[in-house]
Amino acid sequence: MIRKNFIELEVHFNCIQYFILVFSEHWLRKDEIQFYNPNDYYVASSFCRTDHIHGSVSVFLLNYNKSTTIDKVNDLSLDIHAEFGAVKLSEAN
């Protein structure tokens, strides 16, 4: 439920920056997720339900980290039954 608690989360993540954030049950639609990433983070991977409400999963990384999505895993996502957001972190330069 990121939408309801977004301001509090953003304040927290401005004070303490984590390398990776993973949210389950964020309840966002695919067209909303880009508007709810905390400052200095980007959506590295996500699954948003299409046929049912609530649920879903997302992975956020700090902007300076590189990653690629693992589509082989993410493509297995099904509303309610299995919801994945998998990424492979790139090695530091």
C-alpha positions in Angstrom: 0.0 0.0 0.0 2.6 2.5 -1.1 0.0 5.1 -2.2 -1.3 5.5 1.4 2.2 5.7 3.1 4.3 7.2 0.3 5.2 10.5 2.1 6.3 8.7 5.3 8.4 6.2 3.2 10.0 9.0 1.2 11.0 10.9 4.4 12.5 7.7 5.8 14.4 6.9 2.6 15.8 10.5 2.4 17.4 9.9 5.8 18.6 6.4 5.3 19.4 5.1 1.8 19.1 1.4 1.2 20.7 -0.3 -1.8 17.5 -2.1 -2.7 13.9 -1.9 -1.8 11.3 -4.6 -2.3 7.6 -4.0 -1.8 4.9 -6.6 -1.9 1.3 -5.7 -1.7 1.9 -2.2 -3.1 -1.6 -2.1 -4.7 -0.5 0.1 -7.7 -1.5 -0.3 -11.3 1.1 -0.5 -14.0 0.3 3.1 -15.1 0.9 4.4 -11.5 4.1 2.7 -10.5 6.4 5.3 -12.1 4.9 8.0 -9.9 5.5 6.2 -6.6 9.3 5.6 -6.6 11.1 7.2 -3.8 13.6 10.0 -4.5 16.9 8.6 -5.8 15.4 5.2 -6.7 14.1 3.7 -9.9 11.8 0.8 -10.6 14.1 -2.1 -11.5 11.3 -4.6 -11.8 7.6 -4.9 -11.0 4.5 -6.9 -11.5 1.1 -5.1 -11.2 -2.1 -7.1 -11.1 -4.3 -6.6 -14.1 -7.4 -8.8 -13.3 -7.7 -8.3 -9.6 -7.2 -5.5 -7.2 -4.4 -5.0 -4.6 -1.4 -7.3 -4.4 1.6 -6.8 -6.8 5.3 -6.5 -6.2 8.1 -4.1 -7.1 11.9 -3.8 -6.8 13.5 -0.4 -6.5 17.2 0.3 -6.7 19.2 3.4 -5.9 19.8 5.4 -9.1 23.5 4.8 -9.4 23.0 1.0 -9.4 22.6 -0.9 -12.6 20.5 -4.0 -13.1 18.6 -6.0 -15.7 15.3 -7.7 -15.2 15.2 -11.4 -15.2 12.3 -11.9 -17.7 12.5 -15.7 -17.5 11.3 -15.4 -13.8 9.1 -12.3 -14.2 7.1 -13.8 -17.1 5.9 -16.5 -14.7 3.8 -14.0 -12.7 0.1 -14.6 -12.5 -2.4 -12.5 -10.6 -2.9 -13.8 -7.1 -1.1 -17.1 -7.6 2.6 -16.0 -8.2 3.8 -12.4 -8.4 7.6 -11.8 -9.1 9.9 -8.9 -9.5 13.4 -10.4 -10.2 16.5 -8.4 -11.1 20.2 -9.2 -11.7 22.5 -6.6 -10.2 25.3 -5.5 -12.4 28.9 -5.6 -11.1 30.3 -2.3 -9.8 32.6 -0.5 -12.3 
